[in-house]
Amino acid sequence: MPNSLFRTKKIESILKEGSDDSHGSGGLKRVLNVRDLTFFGIAAIIGAGSFSSLGDACFKGGPGVVILFIMCGIACAFTAFCYSEFASRIPVAGSAYTYAYASFGELFAWIIGWALIMEYSIGNIYVAFSWSDYFTSFLHKINVHIPDFLTCSYQEAKKTFLNYSSQTAAEQIEFVKNQSNAELINAWNNSPVAGSLKIIFDLPALIINVLITTLVYIGIKESRNFSNAMVILKLAVVALVIIVGAYYIDPANWLPVNDAGVKSFMPNGFGGVMAAVSGVFFAYIGFDAVSVLAEESKNPQRDLPRGMTYSLVICTIVYILLALVLTGVVNYKQFENVGDPLAKIFEVKNVGWMQLLVSVCAVIAMTSVLLVFQMGQPRIWMSMSRDGLLPPVFQRIHKKYNTPSFSTIVTGLVVGLPILFTDKSFVLDFTSIATLFAFVLVCGGVLLIPRKEKVEGRFNMPFINAQFIFPALILTAVLILANWAPGYFPDMFNYDFSANADYVEKKVTFMDLAIPKISLIIFWLSAIILAIMAFVKKYSLIPLMGVTTCLYLLTGMTKSNWAWFLGWLGLGLIIYIFYGYRRSKLAKA
């Protein structure tokens, strides 16, 4: 059994199954060019991350969050090269799942396919909630009001009400001064009741999910035209936000005073910057969704790599400029619990017309994100079904629309139903850790496949021999940290938290403080092992840097992130053992 868990799929076999004539209904329509793919990438990347989670990232990291955007951009750039290398070899739907099947084997392919559900489907739950927030904000500005119990999640309203009830009268007065808190408490107090259950759900989030699912079901051409129009409009408005916001920048806000009374670009230290990793990395999620559209691309081996690279470069520049504008216009502390940071800066400066414009832009931006993610998930399930790891119905292609019809409907249900019982704060970290994990496997997978000869007209990832370069980089990093931060490595093995105020007051658990240390130990052990392997096997530098940077970003994840992620993987392994392992086409072969 151990050997059969790591059975790999031949690239020739994958290409044959993904060809147009391999499906009874004629395959998917090849209508996308490099411009369309670039626009799909921008549509997926610039959305909830920039319009919602960016506020929390600025609050945690201060102006120094710009450094984290650059780090994440570099990590994604290395990863994009690896995705592009796979896309040029395996131009079929399935993205990281298909790539893992060809390199690591079936077990890892299942794990990564299961993890991608967290990126596309569960990630879309967060986007739907954020879309609803901006949409209802826009409606309020034009004097259209939906009852509060139909514009928030049950869990959000319940948590806020319980928090409110536990406070003193004076604290409650301050608590409800926050408009968001007041609306959630009003939703809990005034919602209709069915038996003992309060009827509270986010109606706009459910409606947009139904509309997007319908559009994706109808066809790729219609989705492409809709997405391209939205991307052009939202880039224009984002550019306007940067230009107008730059006028109100006060450079003093880029050097705020920290708790020690010292002006600093990183007021909460580098630890504060890394604490924002979930929100910042969530802003980059989406560029890899372009690879899922391989079977609908006219020239996937040339255009997919270009589409991913162009969209990533454009969005990284946009994010850096946005972060500088946000932290330059107002003090970073004003972004605490702010779900609409771009509108916040114009609210503080009393620029009403820009507040309205940002609300409209956010609705457009997040609609395009929903569209791209909702397109990605069905195509991954379709690929898993082709391999026998999911029931055959998941690969059914609609005779008229040439779309994976059943998978699209199931995706709509997977996104829509949890909207009724979860909230966006839970979903955000859950999504980011799964995507980073997938990126690590994709970069690692490139190291395992044989090098190919350069082919004209296709993407060819540059080969840079890492035999000496990568070990030298790791050794240099160790020496710099040992000299400039002498307590860095000893602190990783110090688990005496008796002097930590939060631990003493029982505000955090032992594992809350220990997980970051354990993550760093695992990271450095992995880096050393990779350095040794690079020296022995002469690996390529780019995928090695992709694995290393993504592994480092994982060290910023918290205990709850890891607990939920490992629980989700455990559930996936149970399904694989009892269904996929025995029904796999490779098992039958």
C-alpha positions as CSV (number, residue, x, y, z in Angstrom):
1,M,0.0,0.0,0.0
2,P,2.7,2.6,0.8
3,N,4.0,2.5,-2.8
4,S,0.6,2.7,-4.3
5,L,-0.1,5.9,-2.3
6,F,2.7,7.6,-4.2
7,R,1.8,6.3,-7.7
8,T,2.4,9.1,-10.2
9,K,0.5,9.9,-13.3
10,K,2.4,10.1,-16.6
11,I,2.3,13.6,-18.2
12,E,1.4,11.9,-21.6
13,S,-1.6,10.4,-20.0
14,I,-2.7,13.7,-18.4
15,L,-2.4,15.5,-21.8
16,K,-4.4,12.8,-23.5
17,E,-7.3,13.0,-21.0
18,G,-7.3,16.8,-21.2
19,S,-7.4,16.9,-25.0
20,D,-10.5,18.2,-26.7
21,D,-11.6,14.9,-28.2
22,S,-11.3,12.9,-24.9
23,H,-14.7,13.7,-23.6
24,G,-18.0,12.6,-25.0
25,S,-19.4,16.1,-24.9
26,G,-16.6,17.7,-26.9
27,G,-14.5,19.3,-24.1
28,L,-14.2,22.9,-23.0
29,K,-14.2,25.9,-25.3
30,R,-10.8,27.4,-26.0
31,V,-11.5,31.1,-26.2
32,L,-9.0,32.8,-23.8
33,N,-5.9,34.7,-25.0
34,V,-3.1,36.2,-22.9
35,R,-5.0,39.5,-22.3
36,D,-8.0,37.5,-21.0
37,L,-5.9,35.4,-18.7
38,T,-4.1,38.5,-17.4
39,F,-7.4,40.1,-16.7
40,F,-8.7,37.0,-15.0
41,G,-5.6,37.1,-12.7
42,I,-6.2,40.7,-11.8
43,A,-9.8,40.0,-11.3
44,A,-9.0,37.3,-8.8
45,I,-6.2,39.1,-7.0
46,I,-7.5,42.7,-6.5
47,G,-10.6,42.1,-4.5
48,A,-11.4,41.3,-0.9
49,G,-7.7,41.4,0.1
50,S,-7.2,45.0,-1.0
51,F,-10.7,46.3,-0.1
52,S,-11.1,44.5,3.3
53,S,-8.3,42.5,4.8
54,L,-5.8,45.3,4.0
55,G,-7.1,47.3,6.9
56,D,-6.4,44.6,9.5
57,A,-2.9,44.1,7.9
58,C,-2.1,47.9,8.2
59,F,-3.3,47.9,11.8
60,K,-1.0,44.9,12.8
61,G,2.1,45.9,10.8
62,G,1.8,49.7,10.5
63,P,3.5,51.3,7.5
64,G,6.0,48.4,7.7
65,V,3.3,46.1,6.2
66,V,4.7,47.3,2.8
67,I,7.7,45.1,3.5
68,L,5.4,42.1,3.9
69,F,3.6,42.9,0.6
70,I,7.0,42.8,-1.1
71,M,8.0,39.5,0.7
72,C,4.7,37.9,-0.4
73,G,5.1,39.3,-3.9
74,I,8.6,37.8,-4.2
75,A,7.3,34.4,-2.8
76,C,4.4,34.5,-5.3
77,A,6.8,35.4,-8.1
78,F,8.9,32.3,-7.5
79,T,5.7,30.3,-7.2
80,A,4.4,31.8,-10.4
81,F,7.5,30.6,-12.2
82,C,6.8,27.1,-10.9
83,Y,3.2,27.2,-11.9
84,S,4.3,28.4,-15.4
85,E,6.7,25.6,-15.7
86,F,4.0,23.0,-15.0
87,A,1.5,24.9,-17.2
88,S,3.9,24.7,-20.1
89,R,4.2,21.0,-19.7
90,I,0.7,20.1,-18.6
91,P,-1.7,22.5,-20.2
92,V,-4.9,21.0,-18.7
93,A,-7.4,22.0,-16.0
94,G,-6.6,21.0,-12.4
95,S,-3.9,23.5,-11.4
96,A,-1.7,22.4,-8.5
97,Y,-3.7,19.2,-8.1
98,T,-2.7,18.0,-11.6
99,Y,0.9,19.1,-11.1
100,A,1.2,17.2,-7.8
101,Y,-0.2,14.1,-9.4
102,A,2.6,14.2,-12.0
103,S,5.4,14.8,-9.4
104,F,4.6,13.8,-5.9
105,G,2.0,11.1,-6.5
106,E,-1.6,10.3,-5.8
107,L,-1.7,10.9,-2.1
108,F,-0.2,14.4,-2.3
109,A,-2.4,15.1,-5.3
110,W,-5.5,14.3,-3.2
111,I,-4.2,16.4,-0.3
112,I,-3.5,19.4,-2.5
113,G,-6.8,19.1,-4.3
114,W,-8.6,18.9,-1.0
115,A,-6.6,22.0,0.2
116,L,-7.6,23.9,-2.9
117,I,-11.2,23.6,-1.9
118,M,-10.2,25.9,1.0
119,E,-8.7,28.4,-1.4
120,Y,-11.4,28.6,-4.0
121,S,-14.7,27.6,-2.3
122,I,-14.1,28.5,1.3
123,G,-12.2,31.6,0.2
124,N,-15.2,32.7,-1.7
125,I,-17.3,32.7,1.5
126,Y,-15.1,35.5,2.8
127,V,-15.3,37.4,-0.5
128,A,-19.1,37.0,-0.4
129,F,-19.3,38.4,3.1
130,S,-17.0,41.3,2.2
131,W,-19.0,42.0,-1.0
132,S,-22.2,42.2,1.1
133,D,-20.6,44.7,3.5
134,Y,-19.6,47.1,0.7
135,F,-22.9,46.6,-1.1
136,T,-25.0,47.4,1.9
137,S,-22.7,50.4,2.7
138,F,-23.4,51.6,-0.9
139,L,-27.1,51.1,-0.4
140,H,-27.0,53.2,2.8
141,K,-25.3,56.0,1.0
142,I,-28.3,56.2,-1.4
143,N,-30.8,55.8,1.4
144,V,-31.8,52.2,0.7
145,H,-31.8,50.1,3.9
146,I,-32.0,46.3,4.3
147,P,-32.9,45.0,7.8
148,D,-29.7,44.4,9.9
149,F,-30.7,40.8,10.5
150,L,-30.5,40.2,6.7
151,T,-27.1,41.8,6.2
152,C,-24.8,39.9,8.6
153,S,-24.0,36.4,9.7
154,Y,-25.6,34.6,12.6
155,Q,-22.2,33.9,14.3
156,E,-21.1,37.6,14.0
157,A,-24.3,38.8,15.6
158,K,-24.2,36.2,18.4
159,K,-20.5,36.9,19.2
160,T,-21.0,40.6,19.3
161,F,-24.1,40.4,21.5
162,L,-22.4,38.1,24.0
163,N,-19.4,40.4,24.1
164,Y,-21.8,43.4,24.7
165,S,-23.7,41.6,27.4
166,S,-20.5,40.8,29.4
167,Q,-19.6,44.5,29.7
168,T,-20.4,47.2,32.2
169,A,-22.9,49.9,31.4
170,A,-20.2,52.4,30.7
171,E,-18.3,50.0,28.4
172,Q,-21.5,49.2,26.6
173,I,-22.0,52.9,25.7
174,E,-18.5,53.0,24.2
175,F,-19.0,49.7,22.5
176,V,-22.1,50.7,20.5
177,K,-20.4,53.9,19.3
178,N,-18.9,51.6,16.7
179,Q,-21.5,51.5,14.0
180,S,-20.7,47.9,13.0
181,N,-21.2,46.8,16.6
182,A,-24.5,48.7,16.9
183,E,-25.8,47.1,13.7
184,L,-24.9,43.6,14.9
185,I,-26.6,44.0,18.3
186,N,-29.6,45.5,16.6
187,A,-29.7,42.4,14.3
188,W,-29.7,40.1,17.3
189,N,-32.3,42.0,19.2
190,N,-34.8,42.6,16.4
191,S,-34.5,39.4,14.3
192,P,-37.6,37.3,13.8
193,V,-37.6,34.0,15.7
194,A,-38.6,30.5,14.4
195,G,-39.2,28.4,17.6
196,S,-36.0,29.2,19.6
197,L,-33.8,30.0,16.5
198,K,-33.2,33.6,15.5
199,I,-33.4,34.1,11.8
200,I,-30.2,36.0,10.9
201,F,-28.4,35.5,7.6
202,D,-26.6,37.5,5.0
203,L,-29.1,37.8,2.2
204,P,-26.9,39.9,-0.3
205,A,-24.0,37.3,0.1
206,L,-26.4,34.5,-0.8
207,I,-27.9,36.4,-3.7
208,I,-24.5,37.2,-5.3
209,N,-23.4,33.6,-4.9
210,V,-26.5,32.4,-6.8
211,L,-25.9,35.0,-9.6
212,I,-22.2,34.2,-10.0
213,T,-22.9,30.5,-10.0
214,T,-25.5,31.0,-12.8
215,L,-23.0,33.1,-14.9
216,V,-20.3,30.5,-14.5
217,Y,-22.7,27.7,-15.4
218,I,-23.7,29.5,-18.6
219,G,-20.3,29.7,-20.1
220,I,-16.6,30.8,-20.2
221,K,-17.1,33.3,-23.0
222,E,-19.8,35.2,-21.1
223,S,-17.7,35.0,-17.9
224,R,-14.7,36.4,-19.8
225,N,-16.5,39.4,-21.2
226,F,-18.0,40.2,-17.8
227,S,-14.7,39.9,-16.0
228,N,-12.7,42.0,-18.5
229,A,-15.2,44.9,-18.2
230,M,-15.1,44.8,-14.4
231,V,-11.2,44.7,-14.4
232,I,-10.9,47.8,-16.6
233,L,-13.4,49.7,-14.4
234,K,-11.8,48.7,-11.1
235,L,-8.2,49.4,-12.2
236,A,-9.4,52.9,-13.2
237,V,-11.0,53.5,-9.8
238,V,-8.1,52.0,-7.8
239,A,-5.8,54.4,-9.7
240,L,-8.0,57.3,-8.8
241,V,-8.0,56.2,-5.1
242,I,-4.2,56.2,-5.2
243,I,-4.0,59.6,-6.9
244,V,-6.6,61.4,-4.7
245,G,-5.3,59.7,-1.5
246,A,-1.7,60.8,-2.3
247,Y,-2.9,64.4,-2.0
248,Y,-3.8,63.8,1.7
249,I,-0.6,61.9,2.7
250,D,1.2,63.2,5.8
251,P,4.7,61.7,5.7
252,A,4.8,61.8,9.6
253,N,2.2,58.9,9.5
254,W,4.9,56.7,8.0
255,L,7.0,57.0,11.2
256,P,4.4,56.7,14.0
257,V,5.4,56.5,17.6
258,N,5.4,53.0,19.1
259,D,4.6,51.9,22.6
260,A,8.2,52.7,23.7
261,G,7.8,56.3,22.5
262,V,10.1,55.8,19.5
263,K,9.3,56.8,15.9
264,S,9.4,53.6,13.8
265,F,8.4,52.4,10.3
266,M,7.5,49.2,12.0
267,P,5.8,50.4,15.3
268,N,4.9,46.8,16.3
269,G,8.3,45.4,15.3
270,F,8.9,42.8,12.7
271,G,6.7,40.4,14.7
272,G,3.8,42.7,14.2
273,V,4.5,42.8,10.4
274,M,4.5,39.0,10.3
275,A,1.3,38.8,12.3
276,A,-0.4,40.4,9.3
277,V,0.7,37.5,7.0
278,S,-2.8,36.0,6.7
279,G,-4.4,39.2,5.6
280,V,-1.6,40.2,3.3
281,F,-1.2,36.8,1.6
282,F,-5.0,36.6,1.2
283,A,-4.6,39.7,-1.0
284,Y,-2.4,37.6,-3.4
285,I,-4.6,34.6,-3.6
286,G,-6.0,34.2,-7.1
287,F,-3.1,34.4,-9.5
288,D,-2.8,30.6,-9.5
289,A,-6.5,30.4,-10.5
290,V,-5.4,31.3,-14.0
291,S,-3.7,27.9,-14.4
292,V,-7.1,26.3,-13.8
293,L,-8.3,27.7,-17.2
294,A,-5.7,25.8,-19.2
295,E,-8.3,23.8,-21.2
296,E,-10.1,27.1,-22.2
297,S,-6.9,28.9,-23.3
298,K,-6.1,29.2,-27.0
299,N,-2.3,28.7,-26.4
300,P,-1.9,27.6,-22.8
301,Q,1.8,26.7,-23.0
302,R,2.6,30.3,-24.0
303,D,-0.2,32.4,-22.6
304,L,-0.8,30.9,-19.1
305,P,2.7,31.8,-17.8
306,R,2.4,35.3,-19.3
307,G,-1.1,35.8,-17.8
308,M,0.1,34.8,-14.3
309,T,3.3,36.9,-14.4
310,Y,1.7,40.0,-15.8
311,S,-1.2,40.0,-13.3
312,L,1.1,39.3,-10.4
313,V,3.5,42.2,-11.3
314,I,0.6,44.7,-11.8
315,C,-1.1,43.7,-8.6
316,T,2.0,43.8,-6.4
317,I,2.7,47.4,-7.6
318,V,-1.0,48.3,-6.8
319,Y,-0.8,46.8,-3.3
320,I,2.4,48.6,-2.4
321,L,1.0,51.9,-3.5
322,L,-2.3,51.3,-1.7
323,A,-0.5,50.4,1.6
324,L,1.6,53.5,1.4
325,V,-1.4,55.7,0.7
326,L,-3.5,54.1,3.6
327,T,-0.7,54.4,6.2
328,G,0.3,57.8,4.9
329,V,-3.2,59.4,5.1
330,V,-4.1,58.3,8.6
331,N,-2.3,56.8,11.6
332,Y,-2.2,53.0,11.4
333,K,-4.0,52.6,14.7
334,Q,-7.2,53.9,13.1
335,F,-7.5,50.7,11.0
336,E,-8.5,48.6,14.0
337,N,-11.6,46.5,13.1
338,V,-12.1,48.5,9.9
339,G,-13.6,46.3,7.1
340,D,-13.5,49.1,4.4
341,P,-10.1,50.7,4.8
342,L,-10.1,52.5,1.4
343,A,-13.3,54.2,2.3
344,K,-12.1,54.9,5.8
345,I,-9.3,57.3,4.7
346,F,-11.8,59.4,2.8
347,E,-14.2,59.3,5.6
348,V,-11.6,60.7,7.9
349,K,-10.7,63.4,5.4
350,N,-14.4,64.0,4.7
351,V,-14.3,63.4,1.0
352,G,-17.8,62.1,0.5
353,W,-17.7,61.5,-3.3
354,M,-14.7,59.3,-2.9
355,Q,-16.4,57.2,-0.2
356,L,-19.2,56.5,-2.6
357,L,-16.9,55.7,-5.5
358,V,-14.8,53.3,-3.4
359,S,-18.0,51.5,-2.3
360,V,-19.0,51.0,-6.0
361,C,-15.5,49.9,-6.9
362,A,-15.3,47.4,-4.1
363,V,-18.6,45.8,-5.2
364,I,-17.2,45.5,-8.8
365,A,-13.8,44.2,-7.6
366,M,-15.2,41.5,-5.4
367,T,-17.8,40.4,-7.9
368,S,-14.9,39.6,-10.3
369,V,-13.1,37.7,-7.5
370,L,-16.2,35.6,-6.9
371,L,-16.4,34.9,-10.6
372,V,-12.8,33.7,-11.0
373,F,-12.8,31.5,-7.9
374,Q,-16.2,30.1,-8.7
375,M,-14.8,29.1,-12.1
376,G,-11.7,27.5,-10.6
377,Q,-13.2,25.0,-8.1
378,P,-15.4,23.1,-10.6
379,R,-12.4,22.5,-12.9
380,I,-10.3,21.1,-10.1
381,W,-13.2,18.7,-9.2
382,M,-13.5,17.8,-12.8
383,S,-9.9,16.8,-13.0
384,M,-10.1,14.8,-9.7
385,S,-13.2,13.0,-11.1
386,R,-11.3,12.1,-14.3
387,D,-8.7,10.3,-12.1
388,G,-11.4,8.4,-10.3
389,L,-10.9,10.2,-6.9
390,L,-14.4,11.7,-7.1
391,P,-17.6,10.2,-8.5
392,P,-17.9,10.4,-12.4
393,V,-20.7,12.9,-12.2
394,F,-18.2,15.7,-11.3
395,Q,-16.7,15.5,-14.8
396,R,-20.0,15.9,-16.6
397,I,-19.8,18.7,-19.2
398,H,-23.0,20.5,-20.2
399,K,-23.9,19.7,-23.9
400,K,-25.0,23.3,-24.7
401,Y,-22.7,25.5,-22.5
402,N,-19.6,23.3,-22.5
403,T,-19.0,23.9,-18.8
404,P,-18.5,21.4,-15.9
405,S,-22.2,21.7,-15.0
406,F,-22.6,19.4,-11.9
407,S,-19.3,20.6,-10.4
408,T,-20.4,24.2,-10.8
409,I,-23.7,23.7,-9.0
410,V,-22.0,21.8,-6.2
411,T,-19.5,24.7,-5.9
412,G,-22.4,27.1,-5.6
413,L,-23.8,25.0,-2.7
414,V,-20.4,24.6,-1.0
415,V,-20.1,28.4,-0.9
416,G,-23.7,29.3,-0.3
417,L,-24.6,26.9,2.6
418,P,-21.8,27.9,5.0
419,I,-22.8,31.6,4.6
420,L,-25.7,30.7,6.8
421,F,-23.6,29.5,9.8
422,T,-20.0,30.9,9.6
423,D,-18.4,34.3,9.5
424,K,-15.5,35.9,7.6
425,S,-13.1,36.2,10.5
426,F,-12.9,32.4,10.7
427,V,-12.6,31.9,6.9
428,L,-9.7,34.4,6.3
429,D,-6.9,32.4,8.0
430,F,-8.4,29.1,7.0
431,T,-7.9,30.0,3.3
432,S,-4.5,31.6,3.5
433,I,-2.8,28.6,5.1
434,A,-4.2,26.1,2.6
435,T,-3.0,28.2,-0.3
436,L,0.6,28.6,1.1
437,F,0.6,24.8,1.6
438,A,-0.4,24.3,-2.0
439,F,2.3,26.7,-3.2
440,V,5.0,24.8,-1.3
441,L,4.0,21.5,-3.0
442,V,3.9,23.1,-6.5
443,C,7.4,24.6,-6.0
444,G,8.6,21.3,-4.6
445,G,7.0,19.4,-7.4
446,V,9.2,21.2,-10.0
447,L,12.3,19.9,-8.3
448,L,11.1,16.3,-8.8
449,I,10.3,16.4,-12.5
450,P,13.1,16.0,-15.1
451,R,14.4,19.1,-16.8
452,K,13.1,19.6,-20.3
453,E,14.8,20.9,-23.4
454,K,13.9,24.5,-24.4
455,V,10.9,24.6,-26.7
456,E,10.3,27.6,-28.9
457,G,7.0,29.4,-28.3
458,R,6.5,27.9,-24.8
459,F,7.5,29.1,-21.3
460,N,11.0,27.8,-20.3
461,M,11.9,28.4,-16.7
462,P,15.5,29.6,-16.4
463,F,17.7,26.9,-14.8
464,I,20.1,28.4,-12.2
465,N,22.2,25.8,-10.6
466,A,21.7,26.1,-6.8
467,Q,24.5,23.7,-5.8
468,F,26.5,26.5,-4.2
469,I,24.2,29.5,-4.3
470,F,21.4,28.2,-2.2
471,P,23.6,26.7,0.7
472,A,25.5,30.0,0.6
473,L,22.2,32.0,1.0
474,I,21.1,29.9,3.9
475,L,24.5,30.1,5.6
476,T,24.6,33.9,5.1
477,A,21.1,34.2,6.6
478,V,22.1,32.2,9.7
479,L,25.3,34.2,10.2
480,I,23.5,37.5,9.9
481,L,20.9,36.5,12.4
482,A,23.4,35.1,14.8
483,N,25.4,38.4,14.7
484,W,22.7,41.0,14.5
485,A,20.1,39.2,16.6
486,P,22.1,37.0,19.0
487,G,19.0,35.9,20.9
488,Y,17.1,34.7,17.7
489,F,18.1,31.1,17.6
490,P,18.3,30.5,21.4
491,D,14.9,32.0,21.8
492,M,13.4,29.3,19.5
493,F,14.2,26.7,22.1
494,N,13.1,28.8,25.1
495,Y,9.6,27.7,26.3
496,D,9.6,29.5,29.7
497,F,6.8,32.0,29.3
498,S,6.6,32.9,33.0
499,A,7.7,36.5,32.2
500,N,5.0,37.0,29.5
501,A,2.2,39.2,30.8
502,D,-0.4,37.7,28.5
503,Y,0.5,34.1,29.5
504,V,0.5,35.0,33.2
505,E,-2.9,36.6,33.0
506,K,-4.1,33.6,31.0
507,K,-5.0,35.7,28.0
508,V,-3.2,33.2,25.8
509,T,-2.3,29.5,26.1
510,F,1.1,27.8,26.1
511,M,0.6,26.6,22.5
512,D,-0.3,30.1,21.3
513,L,3.2,31.2,22.2
514,A,4.9,27.9,21.4
515,I,3.5,27.4,17.8
516,P,5.5,30.3,16.3
517,K,8.7,28.9,17.8
518,I,7.9,25.4,16.6
519,S,7.2,26.7,13.1
520,L,10.5,28.5,13.0
521,I,12.4,25.4,14.1
522,I,10.7,23.4,11.3
523,F,11.4,26.1,8.8
524,W,15.2,26.2,9.6
525,L,15.5,22.4,9.6
526,S,13.7,22.3,6.2
527,A,16.0,25.1,4.9
528,I,19.1,23.2,6.0
529,I,17.9,19.9,4.5
530,L,17.0,21.7,1.2
531,A,20.5,23.3,1.2
532,I,22.1,19.8,1.5
533,M,19.9,18.4,-1.2
534,A,20.6,21.3,-3.5
535,F,24.4,20.7,-3.1
536,V,24.1,17.0,-3.7
537,K,21.4,17.0,-6.5
538,K,22.2,20.4,-8.1
539,Y,18.6,21.6,-7.9
540,S,17.3,24.7,-9.7
541,L,17.4,27.9,-7.6
542,I,13.9,29.3,-8.5
543,P,11.7,26.5,-7.1
544,L,14.0,26.2,-4.1
545,M,13.4,29.9,-3.3
546,G,9.7,29.3,-3.9
547,V,9.6,26.5,-1.3
548,T,11.7,28.5,1.2
549,T,9.8,31.8,1.0
550,C,6.4,30.1,1.3
551,L,7.6,28.0,4.2
552,Y,8.7,31.1,6.0
553,L,5.4,32.8,5.5
554,L,3.7,29.7,7.1
555,T,5.6,30.5,10.3
556,G,3.3,33.5,10.7
557,M,0.2,31.3,11.1
558,T,-1.3,30.8,14.5
559,K,-2.3,27.8,16.6
560,S,-6.0,28.0,15.5
561,N,-4.9,28.2,11.8
562,W,-2.9,25.0,12.1
563,A,-5.5,23.2,14.1
564,W,-8.3,23.8,11.6
565,F,-6.0,23.1,8.6
566,L,-4.8,19.8,10.0
567,G,-8.4,18.9,10.9
568,W,-9.5,19.6,7.4
569,L,-6.7,17.5,5.9
570,G,-7.7,14.7,8.3
571,L,-11.2,14.7,7.0
572,G,-9.9,14.7,3.4
573,L,-7.7,11.7,4.1
574,I,-10.6,9.7,5.5
575,I,-12.6,10.4,2.3
576,Y,-9.6,9.4,0.2
577,I,-9.0,6.1,2.0
578,F,-12.6,5.0,1.8
579,Y,-13.3,6.1,-1.7
580,G,-10.5,7.6,-3.8
581,Y,-7.8,5.1,-3.0
582,R,-9.8,2.1,-4.3
583,R,-11.6,3.8,-7.2
584,S,-8.6,5.6,-8.6
585,K,-7.9,4.8,-12.3
586,L,-4.3,4.1,-11.4
587,A,-5.5,1.5,-8.9
588,K,-7.6,-0.2,-11.5
589,A,-4.7,-0.1,-14.0
